[in-house]
Amino acid sequence: MPKYEQLKEAIEASETLTTDEKTQSVKHIEEWVTEDRAFGLIYDELVEVNIAFKEIFRELGLV
């Protein structure tokens, strides 16, 4: 499974993120995939949305 799919699933399953944060985060991921951006950039953008993303990325083994 691609990294972005893992991340989207983790976002949807998160009990820490608000609905708005989930929506905004998925939008960032979709833009990242469309623009073929570096993975580190999406990490930085999502951590700006909510610091909880550090733990999500860690749990998925992506950082």
mmCIF file of the N, C-alpha and C atoms, coordinates in Angstrom:
data_MODEL
# 
_entry.id   MODEL 
# 
loop_
_atom_site.group_PDB 
_atom_site.id 
_atom_site.type_symbol 
_atom_site.label_atom_id 
_atom_site.label_alt_id 
_atom_site.label_comp_id 
_atom_site.label_asym_id 
_atom_site.label_entity_id 
_atom_site.label_seq_id 
_atom_site.pdbx_PDB_ins_code 
_atom_site.Cartn_x 
_atom_site.Cartn_y 
_atom_site.Cartn_z 
_atom_site.occupancy 
_atom_site.B_iso_or_equiv 
_atom_site.pdbx_formal_charge 
_atom_site.auth_seq_id 
_atom_site.auth_comp_id 
_atom_site.auth_asym_id 
_atom_site.auth_atom_id 
_atom_site.pdbx_PDB_model_num 
ATOM 1   N N  . MET A 1 1  ? 0.850   -1.176 0.000  1.00 0.00 ? 1  MET A N  1 
ATOM 2   C CA . MET A 1 1  ? 0.000   0.000  0.000  1.00 0.00 ? 1  MET A CA 1 
ATOM 3   C C  . MET A 1 1  ? 0.899   1.245  0.000  1.00 0.00 ? 1  MET A C  1 
ATOM 4   N N  . PRO A 1 2  ? 0.606   2.195  -0.880 1.00 0.00 ? 2  PRO A N  1 
ATOM 5   C CA . PRO A 1 2  ? 1.414   3.427  -0.924 1.00 0.00 ? 2  PRO A CA 1 
ATOM 6   C C  . PRO A 1 2  ? 1.343   4.193  0.392  1.00 0.00 ? 2  PRO A C  1 
ATOM 7   N N  . LYS A 1 3  ? 2.395   4.948  0.652  1.00 0.00 ? 3  LYS A N  1 
ATOM 8   C CA . LYS A 1 3  ? 2.471   5.734  1.888  1.00 0.00 ? 3  LYS A CA 1 
ATOM 9   C C  . LYS A 1 3  ? 1.274   6.649  2.056  1.00 0.00 ? 3  LYS A C  1 
ATOM 10  N N  . TYR A 1 4  ? 0.863   7.293  0.977  1.00 0.00 ? 4  TYR A N  1 
ATOM 11  C CA . TYR A 1 4  ? -0.233  8.252  1.113  1.00 0.00 ? 4  TYR A CA 1 
ATOM 12  C C  . TYR A 1 4  ? -1.541  7.562  1.489  1.00 0.00 ? 4  TYR A C  1 
ATOM 13  N N  . GLU A 1 5  ? -1.753  6.330  1.029  1.00 0.00 ? 5  GLU A N  1 
ATOM 14  C CA . GLU A 1 5  ? -2.969  5.599  1.402  1.00 0.00 ? 5  GLU A CA 1 
ATOM 15  C C  . GLU A 1 5  ? -2.927  5.227  2.881  1.00 0.00 ? 5  GLU A C  1 
ATOM 16  N N  . GLN A 1 6  ? -1.762  4.806  3.364  1.00 0.00 ? 6  GLN A N  1 
ATOM 17  C CA . GLN A 1 6  ? -1.600  4.499  4.785  1.00 0.00 ? 6  GLN A CA 1 
ATOM 18  C C  . GLN A 1 6  ? -1.908  5.734  5.620  1.00 0.00 ? 6  GLN A C  1 
ATOM 19  N N  . LEU A 1 7  ? -1.400  6.850  5.181  1.00 0.00 ? 7  LEU A N  1 
ATOM 20  C CA . LEU A 1 7  ? -1.570  8.096  5.914  1.00 0.00 ? 7  LEU A CA 1 
ATOM 21  C C  . LEU A 1 7  ? -3.029  8.535  5.930  1.00 0.00 ? 7  LEU A C  1 
ATOM 22  N N  . LYS A 1 8  ? -3.710  8.426  4.792  1.00 0.00 ? 8  LYS A N  1 
ATOM 23  C CA . LYS A 1 8  ? -5.122  8.794  4.749  1.00 0.00 ? 8  LYS A CA 1 
ATOM 24  C C  . LYS A 1 8  ? -5.951  7.909  5.677  1.00 0.00 ? 8  LYS A C  1 
ATOM 25  N N  . GLU A 1 9  ? -5.657  6.628  5.711  1.00 0.00 ? 9  GLU A N  1 
ATOM 26  C CA . GLU A 1 9  ? -6.373  5.719  6.607  1.00 0.00 ? 9  GLU A CA 1 
ATOM 27  C C  . GLU A 1 9  ? -6.126  6.083  8.072  1.00 0.00 ? 9  GLU A C  1 
ATOM 28  N N  . ALA A 1 10 ? -4.878  6.412  8.384  1.00 0.00 ? 10 ALA A N  1 
ATOM 29  C CA . ALA A 1 10 ? -4.545  6.787  9.760  1.00 0.00 ? 10 ALA A CA 1 
ATOM 30  C C  . ALA A 1 10 ? -5.245  8.089  10.157 1.00 0.00 ? 10 ALA A C  1 
ATOM 31  N N  . ILE A 1 11 ? -5.351  9.010  9.226  1.00 0.00 ? 11 ILE A N  1 
ATOM 32  C CA . ILE A 1 11 ? -6.033  10.277 9.497  1.00 0.00 ? 11 ILE A CA 1 
ATOM 33  C C  . ILE A 1 11 ? -7.500  10.014 9.796  1.00 0.00 ? 11 ILE A C  1 
ATOM 34  N N  . GLU A 1 12 ? -8.133  9.227  8.960  1.00 0.00 ? 12 GLU A N  1 
ATOM 35  C CA . GLU A 1 12 ? -9.554  8.933  9.154  1.00 0.00 ? 12 GLU A CA 1 
ATOM 36  C C  . GLU A 1 12 ? -9.812  8.192  10.458 1.00 0.00 ? 12 GLU A C  1 
ATOM 37  N N  . ALA A 1 13 ? -8.873  7.374  10.890 1.00 0.00 ? 13 ALA A N  1 
ATOM 38  C CA . ALA A 1 13 ? -9.033  6.606  12.125 1.00 0.00 ? 13 ALA A CA 1 
ATOM 39  C C  . ALA A 1 13 ? -8.650  7.387  13.375 1.00 0.00 ? 13 ALA A C  1 
ATOM 40  N N  . SER A 1 14 ? -7.993  8.517  13.196 1.00 0.00 ? 14 SER A N  1 
ATOM 41  C CA . SER A 1 14 ? -7.502  9.299  14.336 1.00 0.00 ? 14 SER A CA 1 
ATOM 42  C C  . SER A 1 14 ? -8.623  9.770  15.235 1.00 0.00 ? 14 SER A C  1 
ATOM 43  N N  . GLU A 1 15 ? -8.403  9.612  16.515 1.00 0.00 ? 15 GLU A N  1 
ATOM 44  C CA . GLU A 1 15 ? -9.336  10.137 17.507 1.00 0.00 ? 15 GLU A CA 1 
ATOM 45  C C  . GLU A 1 15 ? -8.840  11.472 18.062 1.00 0.00 ? 15 GLU A C  1 
ATOM 46  N N  . THR A 1 16 ? -7.641  11.865 17.673 1.00 0.00 ? 16 THR A N  1 
ATOM 47  C CA . THR A 1 16 ? -7.035  13.107 18.140 1.00 0.00 ? 16 THR A CA 1 
ATOM 48  C C  . THR A 1 16 ? -7.418  14.291 17.262 1.00 0.00 ? 16 THR A C  1 
ATOM 49  N N  . LEU A 1 17 ? -7.531  14.055 15.961 1.00 0.00 ? 17 LEU A N  1 
ATOM 50  C CA . LEU A 1 17 ? -7.799  15.132 15.012 1.00 0.00 ? 17 LEU A CA 1 
ATOM 51  C C  . LEU A 1 17 ? -9.276  15.464 14.941 1.00 0.00 ? 17 LEU A C  1 
ATOM 52  N N  . THR A 1 18 ? -9.566  16.745 14.743 1.00 0.00 ? 18 THR A N  1 
ATOM 53  C CA . THR A 1 18 ? -10.949 17.172 14.540 1.00 0.00 ? 18 THR A CA 1 
ATOM 54  C C  . THR A 1 18 ? -11.364 16.843 13.107 1.00 0.00 ? 18 THR A C  1 
ATOM 55  N N  . THR A 1 19 ? -12.642 16.926 12.845 1.00 0.00 ? 19 THR A N  1 
ATOM 56  C CA . THR A 1 19 ? -13.140 16.682 11.484 1.00 0.00 ? 19 THR A CA 1 
ATOM 57  C C  . THR A 1 19 ? -12.518 17.664 10.506 1.00 0.00 ? 19 THR A C  1 
ATOM 58  N N  . ASP A 1 20 ? -12.412 18.925 10.888 1.00 0.00 ? 20 ASP A N  1 
ATOM 59  C CA . ASP A 1 20 ? -11.799 19.931 10.017 1.00 0.00 ? 20 ASP A CA 1 
ATOM 60  C C  . ASP A 1 20 ? -10.335 19.623 9.753  1.00 0.00 ? 20 ASP A C  1 
ATOM 61  N N  . GLU A 1 21 ? -9.607  19.202 10.779 1.00 0.00 ? 21 GLU A N  1 
ATOM 62  C CA . GLU A 1 21 ? -8.199  18.855 10.604 1.00 0.00 ? 21 GLU A CA 1 
ATOM 63  C C  . GLU A 1 21 ? -8.055  17.652 9.684  1.00 0.00 ? 21 GLU A C  1 
ATOM 64  N N  . LYS A 1 22 ? -8.939  16.690 9.820  1.00 0.00 ? 22 LYS A N  1 
ATOM 65  C CA . LYS A 1 22 ? -8.908  15.517 8.941  1.00 0.00 ? 22 LYS A CA 1 
ATOM 66  C C  . LYS A 1 22 ? -9.144  15.932 7.489  1.00 0.00 ? 22 LYS A C  1 
ATOM 67  N N  . THR A 1 23 ? -10.152 16.768 7.272  1.00 0.00 ? 23 THR A N  1 
ATOM 68  C CA . THR A 1 23 ? -10.475 17.226 5.919  1.00 0.00 ? 23 THR A CA 1 
ATOM 69  C C  . THR A 1 23 ? -9.310  17.998 5.317  1.00 0.00 ? 23 THR A C  1 
ATOM 70  N N  . GLN A 1 24 ? -8.763  18.918 6.082  1.00 0.00 ? 24 GLN A N  1 
ATOM 71  C CA . GLN A 1 24 ? -7.644  19.735 5.608  1.00 0.00 ? 24 GLN A CA 1 
ATOM 72  C C  . GLN A 1 24 ? -6.427  18.866 5.314  1.00 0.00 ? 24 GLN A C  1 
ATOM 73  N N  . SER A 1 25 ? -6.182  17.891 6.156  1.00 0.00 ? 25 SER A N  1 
ATOM 74  C CA . SER A 1 25 ? -5.024  17.017 5.995  1.00 0.00 ? 25 SER A CA 1 
ATOM 75  C C  . SER A 1 25 ? -5.137  16.147 4.753  1.00 0.00 ? 25 SER A C  1 
ATOM 76  N N  . VAL A 1 26 ? -6.315  15.584 4.521  1.00 0.00 ? 26 VAL A N  1 
ATOM 77  C CA . VAL A 1 26 ? -6.522  14.770 3.322  1.00 0.00 ? 26 VAL A CA 1 
ATOM 78  C C  . VAL A 1 26 ? -6.343  15.636 2.072  1.00 0.00 ? 26 VAL A C  1 
ATOM 79  N N  . LYS A 1 27 ? -6.799  16.870 2.134  1.00 0.00 ? 27 LYS A N  1 
ATOM 80  C CA . LYS A 1 27 ? -6.618  17.795 1.011  1.00 0.00 ? 27 LYS A CA 1 
ATOM 81  C C  . LYS A 1 27 ? -5.126  18.005 0.731  1.00 0.00 ? 27 LYS A C  1 
ATOM 82  N N  . HIS A 1 28 ? -4.330  18.192 1.776  1.00 0.00 ? 28 HIS A N  1 
ATOM 83  C CA . HIS A 1 28 ? -2.881  18.349 1.605  1.00 0.00 ? 28 HIS A CA 1 
ATOM 84  C C  . HIS A 1 28 ? -2.288  17.107 0.939  1.00 0.00 ? 28 HIS A C  1 
ATOM 85  N N  . ILE A 1 29 ? -2.714  15.952 1.378  1.00 0.00 ? 29 ILE A N  1 
ATOM 86  C CA . ILE A 1 29 ? -2.175  14.706 0.813  1.00 0.00 ? 29 ILE A CA 1 
ATOM 87  C C  . ILE A 1 29 ? -2.538  14.584 -0.661 1.00 0.00 ? 29 ILE A C  1 
ATOM 88  N N  . GLU A 1 30 ? -3.775  14.875 -0.999 1.00 0.00 ? 30 GLU A N  1 
ATOM 89  C CA . GLU A 1 30 ? -4.197  14.783 -2.403 1.00 0.00 ? 30 GLU A CA 1 
ATOM 90  C C  . GLU A 1 30 ? -3.423  15.761 -3.274 1.00 0.00 ? 30 GLU A C  1 
ATOM 91  N N  . GLU A 1 31 ? -3.176  16.964 -2.767 1.00 0.00 ? 31 GLU A N  1 
ATOM 92  C CA . GLU A 1 31 ? -2.364  17.937 -3.499 1.00 0.00 ? 31 GLU A CA 1 
ATOM 93  C C  . GLU A 1 31 ? -0.938  17.416 -3.664 1.00 0.00 ? 31 GLU A C  1 
ATOM 94  N N  . TRP A 1 32 ? -0.415  16.815 -2.605 1.00 0.00 ? 32 TRP A N  1 
ATOM 95  C CA . TRP A 1 32 ? 0.942   16.267 -2.623 1.00 0.00 ? 32 TRP A CA 1 
ATOM 96  C C  . TRP A 1 32 ? 1.062   15.200 -3.699 1.00 0.00 ? 32 TRP A C  1 
ATOM 97  N N  . VAL A 1 33 ? 0.095   14.310 -3.785 1.00 0.00 ? 33 VAL A N  1 
ATOM 98  C CA . VAL A 1 33 ? 0.124   13.235 -4.777 1.00 0.00 ? 33 VAL A CA 1 
ATOM 99  C C  . VAL A 1 33 ? 0.003   13.823 -6.179 1.00 0.00 ? 33 VAL A C  1 
ATOM 100 N N  . THR A 1 34 ? -0.917  14.762 -6.363 1.00 0.00 ? 34 THR A N  1 
ATOM 101 C CA . THR A 1 34 ? -1.135  15.380 -7.672 1.00 0.00 ? 34 THR A CA 1 
ATOM 102 C C  . THR A 1 34 ? 0.115   16.102 -8.159 1.00 0.00 ? 34 THR A C  1 
ATOM 103 N N  . GLU A 1 35 ? 0.765   16.805 -7.254 1.00 0.00 ? 35 GLU A N  1 
ATOM 104 C CA . GLU A 1 35 ? 1.938   17.602 -7.622 1.00 0.00 ? 35 GLU A CA 1 
ATOM 105 C C  . GLU A 1 35 ? 3.237   16.816 -7.524 1.00 0.00 ? 35 GLU A C  1 
ATOM 106 N N  . ASP A 1 36 ? 3.155   15.547 -7.075 1.00 0.00 ? 36 ASP A N  1 
ATOM 107 C CA . ASP A 1 36 ? 4.320   14.687 -6.926 1.00 0.00 ? 36 ASP A CA 1 
ATOM 108 C C  . ASP A 1 36 ? 5.404   15.378 -6.099 1.00 0.00 ? 36 ASP A C  1 
ATOM 109 N N  . ARG A 1 37 ? 5.000   15.881 -4.950 1.00 0.00 ? 37 ARG A N  1 
ATOM 110 C CA . ARG A 1 37 ? 5.910   16.616 -4.079 1.00 0.00 ? 37 ARG A CA 1 
ATOM 111 C C  . ARG A 1 37 ? 6.708   15.667 -3.199 1.00 0.00 ? 37 ARG A C  1 
ATOM 112 N N  . ALA A 1 38 ? 7.794   16.175 -2.684 1.00 0.00 ? 38 ALA A N  1 
ATOM 113 C CA . ALA A 1 38 ? 8.650   15.384 -1.806 1.00 0.00 ? 38 ALA A CA 1 
ATOM 114 C C  . ALA A 1 38 ? 7.898   15.024 -0.527 1.00 0.00 ? 38 ALA A C  1 
ATOM 115 N N  . PHE A 1 39 ? 8.139   13.814 -0.022 1.00 0.00 ? 39 PHE A N  1 
ATOM 116 C CA . PHE A 1 39 ? 7.425   13.328 1.143  1.00 0.00 ? 39 PHE A CA 1 
ATOM 117 C C  . PHE A 1 39 ? 7.674   14.209 2.365  1.00 0.00 ? 39 PHE A C  1 
ATOM 118 N N  . GLY A 1 40 ? 8.857   14.743 2.529  1.00 0.00 ? 40 GLY A N  1 
ATOM 119 C CA . GLY A 1 40 ? 9.172   15.605 3.668  1.00 0.00 ? 40 GLY A CA 1 
ATOM 120 C C  . GLY A 1 40 ? 8.308   16.853 3.712  1.00 0.00 ? 40 GLY A C  1 
ATOM 121 N N  . LEU A 1 41 ? 7.893   17.340 2.568  1.00 0.00 ? 41 LEU A N  1 
ATOM 122 C CA . LEU A 1 41 ? 7.047   18.536 2.529  1.00 0.00 ? 41 LEU A CA 1 
ATOM 123 C C  . LEU A 1 41 ? 5.670   18.258 3.109  1.00 0.00 ? 41 LEU A C  1 
ATOM 124 N N  . ILE A 1 42 ? 5.100   17.112 2.802  1.00 0.00 ? 42 ILE A N  1 
ATOM 125 C CA . ILE A 1 42 ? 3.775   16.800 3.337  1.00 0.00 ? 42 ILE A CA 1 
ATOM 126 C C  . ILE A 1 42 ? 3.852   16.618 4.849  1.00 0.00 ? 42 ILE A C  1 
ATOM 127 N N  . TYR A 1 43 ? 4.926   16.043 5.330  1.00 0.00 ? 43 TYR A N  1 
ATOM 128 C CA . TYR A 1 43 ? 5.121   15.898 6.774  1.00 0.00 ? 43 TYR A CA 1 
ATOM 129 C C  . TYR A 1 43 ? 5.093   17.269 7.435  1.00 0.00 ? 43 TYR A C  1 
ATOM 130 N N  . ASP A 1 44 ? 5.867   18.192 6.907  1.00 0.00 ? 44 ASP A N  1 
ATOM 131 C CA . ASP A 1 44 ? 5.927   19.542 7.472  1.00 0.00 ? 44 ASP A CA 1 
ATOM 132 C C  . ASP A 1 44 ? 4.559   20.230 7.450  1.00 0.00 ? 44 ASP A C  1 
ATOM 133 N N  . GLU A 1 45 ? 3.843   20.106 6.326  1.00 0.00 ? 45 GLU A N  1 
ATOM 134 C CA . GLU A 1 45 ? 2.539   20.740 6.214  1.00 0.00 ? 45 GLU A CA 1 
ATOM 135 C C  . GLU A 1 45 ? 1.542   20.152 7.210  1.00 0.00 ? 45 GLU A C  1 
ATOM 136 N N  . LEU A 1 46 ? 1.554   18.836 7.371  1.00 0.00 ? 46 LEU A N  1 
ATOM 137 C CA . LEU A 1 46 ? 0.587   18.206 8.266  1.00 0.00 ? 46 LEU A CA 1 
ATOM 138 C C  . LEU A 1 46 ? 0.913   18.466 9.726  1.00 0.00 ? 46 LEU A C  1 
ATOM 139 N N  . VAL A 1 47 ? 2.173   18.544 10.077 1.00 0.00 ? 47 VAL A N  1 
ATOM 140 C CA . VAL A 1 47 ? 2.543   18.864 11.457 1.00 0.00 ? 47 VAL A CA 1 
ATOM 141 C C  . VAL A 1 47 ? 2.080   20.284 11.799 1.00 0.00 ? 47 VAL A C  1 
ATOM 142 N N  . GLU A 1 48 ? 2.036   21.162 10.802 1.00 0.00 ? 48 GLU A N  1 
ATOM 143 C CA . GLU A 1 48 ? 1.508   22.512 11.025 1.00 0.00 ? 48 GLU A CA 1 
ATOM 144 C C  . GLU A 1 48 ? 0.012   22.470 11.336 1.00 0.00 ? 48 GLU A C  1 
ATOM 145 N N  . VAL A 1 49 ? -0.708  21.520 10.756 1.00 0.00 ? 49 VAL A N  1 
ATOM 146 C CA . VAL A 1 49 ? -2.144  21.385 11.016 1.00 0.00 ? 49 VAL A CA 1 
ATOM 147 C C  . VAL A 1 49 ? -2.368  20.940 12.456 1.00 0.00 ? 49 VAL A C  1 
ATOM 148 N N  . ASN A 1 50 ? -1.612  19.918 12.878 1.00 0.00 ? 50 ASN A N  1 
ATOM 149 C CA . ASN A 1 50 ? -1.749  19.407 14.244 1.00 0.00 ? 50 ASN A CA 1 
ATOM 150 C C  . ASN A 1 50 ? -0.489  18.628 14.591 1.00 0.00 ? 50 ASN A C  1 
ATOM 151 N N  . ILE A 1 51 ? 0.070   18.905 15.731 1.00 0.00 ? 51 ILE A N  1 
ATOM 152 C CA . ILE A 1 51 ? 1.295   18.243 16.188 1.00 0.00 ? 51 ILE A CA 1 
ATOM 153 C C  . ILE A 1 51 ? 1.102   16.728 16.317 1.00 0.00 ? 51 ILE A C  1 
ATOM 154 N N  . ALA A 1 52 ? -0.137  16.291 16.406 1.00 0.00 ? 52 ALA A N  1 
ATOM 155 C CA . ALA A 1 52 ? -0.435  14.854 16.511 1.00 0.00 ? 52 ALA A CA 1 
ATOM 156 C C  . ALA A 1 52 ? 0.085   14.074 15.308 1.00 0.00 ? 52 ALA A C  1 
ATOM 157 N N  . PHE A 1 53 ? 0.338   14.751 14.201 1.00 0.00 ? 53 PHE A N  1 
ATOM 158 C CA . PHE A 1 53 ? 0.847   14.058 13.029 1.00 0.00 ? 53 PHE A CA 1 
ATOM 159 C C  . PHE A 1 53 ? 2.228   13.466 13.253 1.00 0.00 ? 53 PHE A C  1 
ATOM 160 N N  . LYS A 1 54 ? 3.002   14.043 14.152 1.00 0.00 ? 54 LYS A N  1 
ATOM 161 C CA . LYS A 1 54 ? 4.307   13.453 14.454 1.00 0.00 ? 54 LYS A CA 1 
ATOM 162 C C  . LYS A 1 54 ? 4.119   12.019 14.928 1.00 0.00 ? 54 LYS A C  1 
ATOM 163 N N  . GLU A 1 55 ? 3.159   11.801 15.801 1.00 0.00 ? 55 GLU A N  1 
ATOM 164 C CA . GLU A 1 55 ? 2.892   10.460 16.322 1.00 0.00 ? 55 GLU A CA 1 
ATOM 165 C C  . GLU A 1 55 ? 2.296   9.547  15.241 1.00 0.00 ? 55 GLU A C  1 
ATOM 166 N N  . ILE A 1 56 ? 1.410   10.082 14.424 1.00 0.00 ? 56 ILE A N  1 
ATOM 167 C CA . ILE A 1 56 ? 0.807   9.284  13.338 1.00 0.00 ? 56 ILE A CA 1 
ATOM 168 C C  . ILE A 1 56 ? 1.887   8.793  12.393 1.00 0.00 ? 56 ILE A C  1 
ATOM 169 N N  . PHE A 1 57 ? 2.779   9.681  11.976 1.00 0.00 ? 57 PHE A N  1 
ATOM 170 C CA . PHE A 1 57 ? 3.866   9.282  11.081 1.00 0.00 ? 57 PHE A CA 1 
ATOM 171 C C  . PHE A 1 57 ? 4.762   8.251  11.749 1.00 0.00 ? 57 PHE A C  1 
ATOM 172 N N  . ARG A 1 58 ? 5.049   8.456  13.026 1.00 0.00 ? 58 ARG A N  1 
ATOM 173 C CA . ARG A 1 58 ? 5.904   7.528  13.770 1.00 0.00 ? 58 ARG A CA 1 
ATOM 174 C C  . ARG A 1 58 ? 5.255   6.142  13.850 1.00 0.00 ? 58 ARG A C  1 
ATOM 175 N N  . GLU A 1 59 ? 3.955   6.102  14.166 1.00 0.00 ? 59 GLU A N  1 
ATOM 176 C CA . GLU A 1 59 ? 3.240   4.833  14.274 1.00 0.00 ? 59 GLU A CA 1 
ATOM 177 C C  . GLU A 1 59 ? 3.221   4.075  12.956 1.00 0.00 ? 59 GLU A C  1 
ATOM 178 N N  . LEU A 1 60 ? 3.159   4.809  11.850 1.00 0.00 ? 60 LEU A N  1 
ATOM 179 C CA . LEU A 1 60 ? 3.154   4.179  10.528 1.00 0.00 ? 60 LEU A CA 1 
ATOM 180 C C  . LEU A 1 60 ? 4.561   3.811  10.049 1.00 0.00 ? 60 LEU A C  1 
ATOM 181 N N  . GLY A 1 61 ? 5.579   4.223  10.813 1.00 0.00 ? 61 GLY A N  1 
ATOM 182 C CA . GLY A 1 61 ? 6.961   3.942  10.413 1.00 0.00 ? 61 GLY A CA 1 
ATOM 183 C C  . GLY A 1 61 ? 7.424   4.776  9.243  1.00 0.00 ? 61 GLY A C  1 
ATOM 184 N N  . LEU A 1 62 ? 6.831   5.951  9.095  1.00 0.00 ? 62 LEU A N  1 
ATOM 185 C CA . LEU A 1 62 ? 7.152   6.812  7.943  1.00 0.00 ? 62 LEU A CA 1 
ATOM 186 C C  . LEU A 1 62 ? 8.221   7.849  8.259  1.00 0.00 ? 62 LEU A C  1 
ATOM 187 N N  . VAL A 1 63 ? 8.602   7.963  9.530  1.00 0.00 ? 63 VAL A N  1 
ATOM 188 C CA . VAL A 1 63 ? 9.698   8.880  9.900  1.00 0.00 ? 63 VAL A CA 1 
ATOM 189 C C  . VAL A 1 63 ? 10.664  8.141  10.786 1.00 0.00 ? 63 VAL A C  1 
# 
